[in-house]
Structures are given as C-alpha cells and as structure tokens.
Amino acid sequence: KKTSLRPLGNRVLVKRLEQEETLKGGIILPDSAKKKQETAEVVAIGSGKATETGKLVPVPVQIGDKILMDKYSGQEVTIDDEEYVIVRAEDIIAIIN
C-alpha cells in the first residue's frame, strides 16, 4: 500500500509491527498494557542528509526493510486511519534479516 507521506532529509517513515496479543497460558493483553514495539517496517525514506560540503549521504535502509529502532524515538502520525512513526536515520539501531 502506497502512502501519500514522504519524509524529508534523513528521516524514515515506518509502521510498527504488531505485537502478539496473547501470552503463554492464554492471557490476552488489552491495548493499554502493550508496550511499544521497537520493530517496524520501512514504508518511505527521505533523500538523505547533506554534509557540510554538500554531498548527500543516503539513508541506510530501503523500503520494505524490517528494522529495530529506539523505543521512544520518532514522531507518531496517523494517515488514512493507519498509524506510522517518523524517525531519524540515526534512531535506527539495526536492520533485521
């Protein structure tokens, strides 16, 4: 699904991956008890960060990558009833293979 939002600079638009709602033993967690997920899928990327010399350093992820990000990083946004997070490329800890 294509989104109408394109982040600028070294920012990345991600969608958090859903957390499993049922614990071992069959306990179901309500939304208020779920912790924020650090794993997400990259939906859109900015053009990159410009250095002092004007050279453009591209964002190190691609659309579709699964990533691990800082837990409380980014700005949460809602587009077409879908929740996304805009994070800086520096807040991405790892790419999940």
DSSP file with accessible surface (Angstrom, degrees, kcal/mol):
  #  RESIDUE AA STRUCTURE BP1 BP2  ACC     N-H-->O    O-->H-N    N-H-->O    O-->H-N    TCO  KAPPA ALPHA  PHI   PSI    X-CA   Y-CA   Z-CA
    1    1 A K              0   0  183      0, 0.0     2,-0.3     0, 0.0     0, 0.0   0.000 360.0 360.0 360.0 127.7    0.0    0.0    0.0
    2    2 A K        -     0   0  195      2,-0.0     2,-0.3     1,-0.0    42,-0.1  -0.660 360.0-147.2 -87.4 134.1    1.5    3.3   -1.1
    3    3 A T        -     0   0   24     -2,-0.3    77,-0.0    40,-0.2    -1,-0.0  -0.713  13.3-137.3-100.0 154.2    1.3    6.2    1.4
    4    4 A S  S    S+     0   0  104     -2,-0.3     2,-0.5     2,-0.0    -1,-0.1   0.347  79.1  90.6 -90.4   7.4    1.0    9.9    0.5
    5    5 A L        -     0   0   60     74,-0.0    -2,-0.2     8,-0.0     8,-0.1  -0.898  51.7-175.2-109.7 127.4    3.6   11.0    3.0
    6    6 A R        -     0   0  182     -2,-0.5    40,-0.1    38,-0.1     6,-0.1  -0.977  21.6-134.7-121.0 117.8    7.3   11.3    2.0
    7    7 A P        -     0   0    9      0, 0.0     2,-0.2     0, 0.0    40,-0.2  -0.313  19.7-127.9 -69.2 155.9    9.7   12.1    4.8
    8    8 A L    >   -     0   0  118     38,-0.2     3,-1.5    39,-0.1    38,-0.2  -0.679  60.4 -15.4-102.4 158.2   12.4   14.8    4.2
    9    9 A G  T 3  S-     0   0   25     -2,-0.2    39,-2.4     1,-0.2    40,-0.2  -0.241 127.8 -13.1  58.3-131.7   16.2   14.6    4.7
   10   10 A N  T 3  S+     0   0   16     37,-0.2    79,-2.5    36,-0.1    -1,-0.2   0.034 104.4 118.6 -96.2  29.6   17.4   11.8    6.8
   11   11 A R  E <   -A   88   0A  90     -3,-1.5    35,-2.0    77,-0.2     2,-0.4  -0.648  46.8-156.0 -98.0 154.9   14.0   10.8    8.1
   12   12 A V  E     -AB  87  45A   0     75,-3.1    75,-2.7    -2,-0.2     2,-0.6  -0.988  10.5-140.6-132.4 133.9   12.3    7.5    7.6
   13   13 A L  E     +AB  86  44A   0     31,-2.9    30,-3.2    -2,-0.4    31,-1.7  -0.863  32.5 175.2 -94.5 122.5    8.5    6.6    7.8
   14   14 A V  E     -AB  85  42A   0     71,-3.0    71,-2.7    -2,-0.6     2,-0.5  -0.892  28.3-141.5-127.8 158.3    7.9    3.3    9.5
   15   15 A K  E     - B   0  41A  62     26,-2.3    26,-2.6    -2,-0.3    69,-0.1  -0.989  30.4-121.2-118.0 122.1    5.0    1.2   10.6
   16   16 A R  E     - B   0  40A  45     -2,-0.5     2,-0.3    67,-0.3    24,-0.3  -0.356  27.1-119.1 -61.0 141.0    5.3   -0.6   13.9
   17   17 A L        -     0   0   54     22,-2.0    22,-0.2     1,-0.1    20,-0.1  -0.622  37.4 -99.1 -81.7 141.5    4.9   -4.4   13.6
   18   18 A E        -     0   0  150     -2,-0.3     2,-0.3     1,-0.1    -1,-0.1  -0.326  32.4-130.9 -65.1 139.0    2.1   -5.8   15.6
   19   19 A Q        -     0   0   43     16,-0.1     2,-0.2     1,-0.1    -1,-0.1  -0.636  32.4 -97.7 -86.1 146.3    2.9   -7.3   19.0
   20   20 A E        -     0   0  151     -2,-0.3    -1,-0.1     1,-0.1     9,-0.1  -0.448  32.2-156.1 -63.9 131.5    1.4  -10.7   19.8
   21   21 A E        +     0   0   92     -2,-0.2     8,-2.9     7,-0.1     2,-0.5   0.634  69.9  67.1 -90.2 -14.9   -1.7  -10.1   21.9
   22   22 A T  B     -F   28   0B  60      6,-0.2     6,-0.2     3,-0.0     2,-0.1  -0.930  69.1-152.8-113.6 127.3   -1.9  -13.5   23.7
   23   23 A L    >   -     0   0   81      4,-3.7     3,-1.8    -2,-0.5     4,-0.3  -0.395  41.4 -73.7 -85.0 169.4    0.7  -14.5   26.2
   24   24 A K  T 3  S+     0   0  204      1,-0.3     3,-0.4     2,-0.2    -1,-0.2  -0.383 124.8  38.5 -58.8 139.5    1.8  -18.1   27.1
   25   25 A G  T 3  S-     0   0   84      1,-0.2    -1,-0.3    -3,-0.1    -2,-0.0   0.443 129.0 -83.2  93.1  -1.3   -1.1  -19.5   29.2
   26   26 A G  S <  S+     0   0   53     -3,-1.8     2,-0.4     1,-0.3    -1,-0.2   0.568  77.3 153.1  86.1   8.7   -3.7  -17.8   27.0
   27   27 A I        -     0   0  105     -3,-0.4    -4,-3.7    -4,-0.3     2,-0.5  -0.590  33.4-148.3 -75.5 128.8   -3.7  -14.4   28.7
   28   28 A I  B     -F   22   0B 114     -2,-0.4    -6,-0.2    -6,-0.2    -7,-0.1  -0.849   8.8-138.4-101.2 128.8   -4.8  -11.7   26.3
   29   29 A L        -     0   0   33     -8,-2.9     2,-0.1    -2,-0.5     5,-0.0  -0.701  11.8-133.7 -87.4 132.1   -3.3   -8.2   26.7
   30   30 A P    >>  -     0   0   76      0, 0.0     3,-1.5     0, 0.0     4,-0.7  -0.404  31.7-104.0 -73.7 161.8   -5.5   -5.1   26.3
   31   31 A D  G >4 S+     0   0  128      1,-0.3     3,-0.8     2,-0.2    -2,-0.0   0.852 120.1  58.8 -55.1 -35.8   -4.1   -2.3   24.2
   32   32 A S  G 34 S+     0   0  114      1,-0.2    -1,-0.3     3,-0.0    -3,-0.0   0.749 105.0  49.9 -69.5 -21.2   -3.3   -0.2   27.3
   33   33 A A  G <4 S+     0   0   57     -3,-1.5    -1,-0.2     2,-0.1     2,-0.2   0.566  87.2 103.5 -94.6  -8.1   -1.0   -3.0   28.6
   34   34 A K    <<  -     0   0   41     -3,-0.8     2,-0.2    -4,-0.7     3,-0.0  -0.504  67.4-133.1 -75.9 141.9    1.0   -3.5   25.5
   35   35 A K        -     0   0  117     -2,-0.2     2,-0.1     1,-0.1   -16,-0.1  -0.564  34.2 -89.9 -88.2 157.9    4.5   -2.0   25.3
   36   36 A K        -     0   0   83     -2,-0.2     2,-0.3     1,-0.1    -1,-0.1  -0.450  44.3-122.2 -66.2 136.4    5.6    0.0   22.3
   37   37 A Q        -     0   0   40     -2,-0.1    -1,-0.1     1,-0.1   -18,-0.0  -0.605  15.1-160.9 -82.1 139.6    7.2   -2.2   19.7
   38   38 A E  S    S+     0   0   39     -2,-0.3    31,-2.5   -22,-0.1     2,-0.3   0.528  70.6  85.2 -92.6 -10.3   10.8   -1.4   18.7
   39   39 A T  E     + C   0  68A  35     29,-0.2   -22,-2.0   -22,-0.2     2,-0.3  -0.759  55.6 157.9 -96.1 141.8   10.4   -3.4   15.5
   40   40 A A  E     -BC  16  67A   0     27,-1.9    27,-3.1    -2,-0.3     2,-0.4  -0.961  37.7-117.0-153.3 166.2    9.0   -1.7   12.4
   41   41 A E  E     -BC  15  66A  73    -26,-2.6   -26,-2.3    -2,-0.3     2,-0.4  -0.937  33.3-117.8-112.1 135.6    8.8   -1.9    8.6
   42   42 A V  E     +B   14   0A   1     23,-2.7    22,-2.5    -2,-0.4   -28,-0.2  -0.559  35.0 171.2 -74.0 125.9   10.2    0.9    6.5
   43   43 A V  E     -     0   0A  31    -30,-3.2     2,-0.3     1,-0.4   -40,-0.2   0.766  65.2  -1.8-104.1 -38.6    7.4    2.5    4.4
   44   44 A A  E     -B   13   0A  11    -31,-1.7   -31,-2.9    18,-0.1    -1,-0.4  -0.988  62.1-152.5-152.9 153.3    9.1    5.5    2.9
   45   45 A I  E     -B   12   0A  52     -2,-0.3   -33,-0.2   -33,-0.2   -36,-0.1  -0.939  15.6-123.4-130.1 152.8   12.5    7.2    3.1
   46   46 A G        -     0   0    8    -35,-2.0    13,-0.4    -2,-0.3   -38,-0.2  -0.206  38.1 -97.7 -80.8-178.5   13.8   10.7    2.7
   47   47 A S        -     0   0   81      1,-0.3     2,-0.2   -40,-0.2   -37,-0.2   0.693  68.5-104.9 -78.1 -19.0   16.5   11.8    0.3
   48   48 A G        -     0   0    3    -39,-2.4     2,-0.4    10,-0.2    -1,-0.3  -0.665  40.6 -58.1 122.1-178.5   19.4   11.6    2.9
   49   49 A K  E     -G   57   0C 116      8,-2.3     8,-3.2    -2,-0.2     2,-0.4  -0.871  42.5-133.5-108.5 134.3   21.5   14.0    4.9
   50   50 A A  E     -G   56   0C  65     -2,-0.4     6,-0.2     6,-0.2     2,-0.1  -0.686  19.1-141.3 -85.8 134.6   23.6   16.7    3.3
   51   51 A T    >   -     0   0   56      4,-2.8     3,-1.7    -2,-0.4    -1,-0.0  -0.303  34.3 -94.0 -82.1 176.4   27.2   17.0    4.6
   52   52 A E  T 3  S+     0   0  206      1,-0.3    -1,-0.1     2,-0.1    -2,-0.0   0.799 128.2  53.4 -62.2 -28.6   29.0   20.4    5.1
   53   53 A T  T 3  S-     0   0  130      2,-0.1    -1,-0.3     1,-0.0     3,-0.1   0.475 122.0-107.1 -85.4  -2.8   30.5   20.0    1.6
   54   54 A G  S <  S+     0   0   56     -3,-1.7     2,-0.2     1,-0.3    -2,-0.1   0.411  71.8 142.7  93.9  -2.8   27.0   19.5    0.1
   55   55 A K        -     0   0  148     -5,-0.1    -4,-2.8     1,-0.1     2,-0.6  -0.535  49.8-128.2 -72.7 137.8   27.5   15.8   -0.6
   56   56 A L  E     -G   50   0C  93     -6,-0.2    -6,-0.2    -2,-0.2    -1,-0.1  -0.781  15.0-157.9 -92.6 120.6   24.3   13.8    0.0
   57   57 A V  E     -G   49   0C  73     -8,-3.2    -8,-2.3    -2,-0.6    -2,-0.0  -0.882  23.5-131.3 -96.0 114.1   24.6   10.8    2.3
   58   58 A P        -     0   0   98      0, 0.0   -10,-0.2     0, 0.0   -11,-0.1  -0.228  25.6 -94.7 -67.0 157.2   21.7    8.4    1.5
   59   59 A V        -     0   0   16    -13,-0.4   -48,-0.0   -50,-0.1   -14,-0.0  -0.499  34.3-129.9 -67.9 135.9   19.5    6.8    4.2
   60   60 A P  S    S+     0   0   92      0, 0.0     2,-0.3     0, 0.0    -1,-0.1   0.317  81.1  67.6 -79.5  12.0   21.0    3.4    5.1
   61   61 A V        -     0   0    4      4,-0.0     2,-0.3     6,-0.0    -2,-0.1  -0.841  67.1-142.4-125.5 165.5   17.6    1.5    4.8
   62   62 A Q    >   -     0   0  139     -2,-0.3     3,-2.1   -18,-0.0   -20,-0.3  -0.869  37.9 -83.0-123.1 159.7   15.3    0.6    1.9
   63   63 A I  T 3  S+     0   0  110     -2,-0.3   -20,-0.2     1,-0.3     3,-0.1  -0.366 117.8  28.6 -60.5 132.9   11.5    0.5    1.7
   64   64 A G  T 3  S+     0   0   33    -22,-2.5    -1,-0.3     1,-0.3   -21,-0.1   0.192  86.7 135.0  99.1 -15.9   10.4   -2.9    3.0
   65   65 A D    <   -     0   0   41     -3,-2.1   -23,-2.7   -24,-0.1     2,-0.5  -0.385  53.4-133.3 -64.8 143.3   13.3   -3.4    5.4
   66   66 A K  E     -CD  41  96A  82     30,-0.6    30,-3.2   -25,-0.2     2,-0.3  -0.869  35.1-174.0 -94.3 129.8   12.4   -4.6    8.9
   67   67 A I  E     -CD  40  95A   0    -27,-3.1   -27,-1.9    -2,-0.5     2,-0.5  -0.832  29.7-136.3-127.3 162.8   14.2   -2.5   11.5
   68   68 A L  E     +CD  39  94A  60     26,-2.6    25,-2.5    -2,-0.3    26,-1.7  -0.982  34.8 179.8-114.4 126.2   14.9   -2.2   15.2
   69   69 A M  E     - D   0  92A   1    -31,-2.5    23,-0.2    -2,-0.5    22,-0.1  -0.841  38.9 -76.9-126.8 164.1   14.6    1.4   16.4
   70   70 A D    >   -     0   0   68     21,-2.1     3,-1.3    -2,-0.3    -1,-0.1  -0.346  47.7-123.3 -57.0 139.0   15.0    3.2   19.7
   71   71 A K  T 3  S+     0   0   69      1,-0.3    -1,-0.1    -3,-0.0    -2,-0.0   0.879 103.2  28.4 -57.9 -45.8   11.8    2.6   21.8
   72   72 A Y  T 3  S+     0   0  175    -36,-0.0    -1,-0.3   -34,-0.0     2,-0.2   0.095  95.4 117.4-108.1  24.6   10.7    6.2   22.3
   73   73 A S    <   +     0   0   14     -3,-1.3    14,-0.0    18,-0.1    -4,-0.0  -0.487  51.8  27.6 -88.0 161.0   12.2    7.8   19.2
   74   74 A G  S    S-     0   0   41     -2,-0.2     2,-0.5    11,-0.1    13,-0.2  -0.036  81.0 -76.0  89.5 173.1   10.3    9.5   16.5
   75   75 A Q  E     -E   86   0A 128     11,-2.3    11,-2.5     2,-0.0     2,-0.3  -0.967  39.7-135.6-115.6 121.1    7.0   11.3   15.9
   76   76 A E  E     +E   85   0A  87     -2,-0.5     2,-0.3     9,-0.2     9,-0.2  -0.618  29.3 176.2 -79.3 135.3    3.8    9.3   15.7
   77   77 A V  E     -E   84   0A  38      7,-2.6     7,-3.2    -2,-0.3     2,-0.5  -0.963  23.2-141.3-136.0 153.5    1.4   10.3   12.9
   78   78 A T  E     +E   83   0A  91     -2,-0.3     2,-0.4     5,-0.2     5,-0.2  -0.980  20.5 176.3-119.0 126.0   -1.9    8.9   11.6
   79   79 A I  E >  S-E   82   0A  24      3,-2.7     3,-1.8    -2,-0.5    -2,-0.0  -0.995  72.4 -14.9-130.8 123.4   -2.6    8.8    7.9
   80   80 A D  T 3  S-     0   0  115     -2,-0.4    -1,-0.1     1,-0.3     3,-0.1   0.908 127.9 -54.6  50.7  46.9   -5.8    7.3    6.4
   81   81 A D  T 3  S+     0   0  157      1,-0.2     2,-0.4    -3,-0.1    -1,-0.3   0.653 115.7 117.7  62.9  15.8   -6.5    5.6    9.8
   82   82 A E  E <   - E   0  79A  61     -3,-1.8    -3,-2.7   -67,-0.0     2,-0.5  -0.942  61.1-134.2-111.1 138.1   -3.1    3.9    9.8
   83   83 A E  E     + E   0  78A 126     -2,-0.4   -67,-0.3    -5,-0.2     2,-0.3  -0.792  30.9 168.6 -96.8 131.8   -0.5    4.7   12.5
   84   84 A Y  E     - E   0  77A  15     -7,-3.2    -7,-2.6    -2,-0.5     2,-0.4  -0.838  24.8-139.1-130.4 169.0    3.1    5.4   11.5
   85   85 A V  E     -AE  14  76A   4    -71,-2.7   -71,-3.0    -2,-0.3     2,-0.6  -0.999   7.2-149.2-132.4 133.6    6.2    6.8   13.1
   86   86 A I  E     +AE  13  75A  34    -11,-2.5   -11,-2.3    -2,-0.4     2,-0.3  -0.923  28.2 175.3-100.9 118.8    8.7    9.2   11.5
   87   87 A V  E     -A   12   0A   1    -75,-2.7   -75,-3.1    -2,-0.6     2,-0.2  -0.884  32.9-110.7-121.9 155.8   12.2    8.5   12.9
   88   88 A R  E >   -A   11   0A 118     -2,-0.3     3,-1.8   -77,-0.2     4,-0.3  -0.563  31.6-117.5 -77.6 150.5   15.6    9.9   12.1
   89   89 A A  G >  S+     0   0   13    -79,-2.5     3,-1.5     1,-0.3    -1,-0.1   0.849 115.3  62.4 -57.4 -32.4   18.0    7.5   10.4
   90   90 A E  G 3  S+     0   0  107      1,-0.3    -1,-0.3   -80,-0.2   -79,-0.1   0.703  94.9  61.2 -67.1 -20.8   20.3    7.8   13.5
   91   91 A D  G <  S+     0   0   39     -3,-1.8   -21,-2.1   -22,-0.1     2,-0.6   0.483  80.5  98.9 -85.1  -3.4   17.5    6.3   15.7
   92   92 A I  E <   -D   69   0A  26     -3,-1.5   -23,-0.3    -4,-0.3     3,-0.1  -0.767  51.8-175.4 -85.3 120.1   17.5    3.1   13.6
   93   93 A I  E     -     0   0A 100    -25,-2.5     2,-0.3    -2,-0.6   -24,-0.2   0.870  58.6 -15.4 -84.5 -41.1   19.6    0.6   15.6
   94   94 A A  E     -D   68   0A  42    -26,-1.7   -26,-2.6     2,-0.0     2,-0.5  -0.992  54.8-117.0-160.0 159.9   19.7   -2.4   13.2
   95   95 A I  E     -D   67   0A  72     -2,-0.3     2,-0.5   -28,-0.2   -28,-0.3  -0.915  34.2-134.1-102.2 130.6   18.2   -4.0   10.1
   96   96 A I  E      D   66   0A  77    -30,-3.2   -30,-0.6    -2,-0.5    -2,-0.0  -0.768 360.0 360.0 -89.7 123.8   16.5   -7.3   10.8
   97   97 A N              0   0  197     -2,-0.5   -32,-0.0   -32,-0.1   -30,-0.0  -0.592 360.0 360.0 -85.7 360.0   17.4  -10.1    8.3
